Amino acid sequence: MQLFFDDDSRELQILNEEFLTESGNKEKVYKIKGIFSTIGEKNRNGRVYPREIWEEQVRKYQPFISNGSTRSLMEYEHPDRTEVDLMKAVAKITSLYIQGNYVMGEAVLLDNPQANQLKSLIKNGIKISVSSRGVGDVVNGVVTDYELITYDIVPNPSDFNATMNGVCESSILNEGIVQDKYYMIDNYGNIIQIDENSNRVISNKNNVTQRFLRESKKNSDENIKIIQSEFKKRFNDFISKL
């Protein structure tokens, strides 16, 4: 599986809503609302996402929204990684659902320097868009296996190439696909990076599976030491009473 990005959203609504806080102060929030993805149609990068893929991914995404997962956060432009960096987030997705042939979404811009810069641009008429970030396989232009990571905020499609090419952080991007990284989904549902030729897991400090295994081994080793120490203590007590 490869990491790829797709922007096939349409004109988004930017809502500036005002609400009262618990202290009675008025606060304004910027909300993004509209089409996040299109179902069953060829997008700008020449890929088609079948309905069953989006139905499954939208269903699987709901707990990320309700549980406050970092997967519900959006970053600005696309990083070439499968983890969402909460310290670089600019918005949070609050709703994702299917309506007709579209994946509809809503998000609220956060209150941090980068998000506030986006708000300033929006106030001055700059248009933005959203683009999906996920890992999957493509066969003859049709997306087969796919796992949605999140959506990111990107410049309006009219402001950049018809297809996503160039350099994405340190990776080469060709038609929205990161060329030098490959992934698989393990039995726990974690997205892990692998070596393309050997299918071996690439060690990564952010990798959930690797971290889990390290912690499990650490805890196991500590438990063995505790058991050995307790056994030695009880054995010495027994000997001393003879």
N, C-alpha and C positions, 0 to 999 in steps of 0.2 A: 504494500500500500504506500501511496505517496501523499505528501502534504500539498493540498491545493486550495486556491482561493477562487471564488466566483462572485462577480457583482452583476446580478440581473434584476436588481431592484428598480423601481420606477420612482417617480417624483414622490418625495417624502413630505409629510406634514410636519412642520416644526411648531409645536404649541408652547406658548409662554403662559403658564397657569400660575395663579396666585392662591395661596392658602394661608390659614392662620396656624401658627405654632401653638404649643401648649402654654407658652408664656403670653400669648395674645399678639405677638408680632406677626407682621405680614412677610411672607417669603415667596419668591418666585422660583419656579422650576421650569426647565426646558425639557419638553418631551418630544421624542421622535416617534412617528406613527406612520405606518403604511406597509407597502409590499416589500418584504425582505428577500423573497426568492420566488421564482416562477417554476411551476410544475409542468413537466412534459414538453417544454419548448427549448429549442437550442439557444443557449445564452451567448454572450459576447465572445467567450472563449471556445465556442463550438461544442459545448457539452450539453447533454440532456439528462436531467434527473427524473427518473420515473416516479409516478405518484407513490408507489409502495415504499420507496426510500424515504420520501419526505414524511409520509404518515408515521413510519416507525421512528424517525429521528425527532419529530415534533413531540411524539408521545414520550420518548426517552428523555427529552429535554425538560419536561415539566418539573421533575424534582429539583433540578438545578436552580430553577426560579424560586420555588417554594422554600427550599432549604437554605437559600443564601449562599450557594456554591460559587467559587471563583469562576466556574464555567459560565455563569450568567453575566459576567462582566465583559465589557467591550474595550478594546484598545484602539488607539489611533493608528491607522494604516496596519499593515500586516507584519507581525514578527515571524521569523522562520522557525517557529517552535510550536509544539503542541500544548505547552502549558500556558495558562493565562497569568500574567504577572499582575497581581492586584495593586501593586504600587504604580503601575503604568496605566491603570484603567481610567477611562474617561466617561463611561456610561454603564448603566445596568439595565439588562433586559427584564422587563416586568411582565411581558405577555408574548406568547408565541403560539399561533394557531393556524389552521388551514381554513381558507375560505375560497371555494371554487377552485380555480387553478393557481392559487397563490398561497405562499406561506406569509401570513400577516404577522407583524411584530410591533411591539411598543417598547420604548426604552426611555429612561430618564438620565439626563446628563448629571454627572457628579459635581461636587463642589471642591475642586482642586485646581492648581494653576493651569494645567494643560486643558482641563475641561472648561475652565473659565475663559481661556483663550478661544476655544471653539465657540462658546456663547457669544463672545465679542464679534467673531467673524460672522456668525449667523445673524446677529443684530444689524450687521452692515451688508446684508444681502448675499453673503457667500453661501452657495449651496453645497450640501454634503450628501453622501450616500452611505449605504451599508453593504458589506460584502461578507459572505460566509467563509469560515476557516474550518477545514476538516481534512480527514485522511480517507483515502479510498482508492479504488481501481477504476479505470476507464477502458471499455472495450468498444472499438469502432465508434467512439464519440458518445457512448452511453455509459453513465456512471453505474457501476455494479455494486460492489461492497462500498459502504460509506459510513463514516462516523462524524457527525457534526461536533466540532469543538465549541465554537461560538460564532458570533458575528462581530466584525470590527467596523469602525467608522472610517470611511475613506473619502477622498475628494470626489466631487461629482463626476460621473463617467465621462462627461464631455470635456473634462479637464485633463484627461490622460488617454493613453493609447487604447485603441479598440480591443486589443488583447493585452494582457498583463505580461510584459517582458522586461528584462533588465536584471538588476541586482536587488534582492530582498535581504537586507542586512548583509550577511556574508555569503549568501547562497544565490545561485543563478536561478532566475525565474523565467520559465518559458510557457506562455499562454496560461499563466496562473498556477503552474505546477513547479514546486521546488525540485530541482533536478538531482541534488546530491544527497538526499536523505530518504530513508525508507523505514516503514513502520509496520507493526502488527498489533493486534489486540489480544491480550492474554486472557486467561480463563476468569480473571477478576474484572474484566472490562476496562483494564488500563491500556492506554496507548503507549507502546514502548518502541524505542528506536532500535533498529537492527542493522547488521551489516548485510548489504544486498547479496553478496556472494555466498557467505557462510550461514546466513540467517541467525547468527549469534547476536545476543542482546548487547548493545553498546552501553557501557557503563555511563551513567548520567546521574549526577547528584540530585537532579530534580525528578528522577524516575521513581514513580510510586512503588513499583514492584521491587526494584533494587533496594529502596529504603526499607520496605517491609521485611525483606529477607535479612538485611543487616540487623534490624532491630530484633527480629525473632531469634537470630543466632546469639546476639548479645544477651538477650533475656534468658535464653537457654543456658548459656555459659554461666551466667550469674546464679541461676537456680541450682546448677550442679555444684557450684562452689559452696552455696548455703547448705545443701544436703550433706556434702562431704564434711563440712565443718561441724554440723550438728551430730553426724554419726561419730566423728572423732571424739567430740565432747562426751557423748553418752557412753562410748566404749571406755574412755578413760575413767569416767565415774564408776562404771561397772567393775573395772580392774581394781580401783582403789578400795572397793568394799570387800574384796576377797580376803 
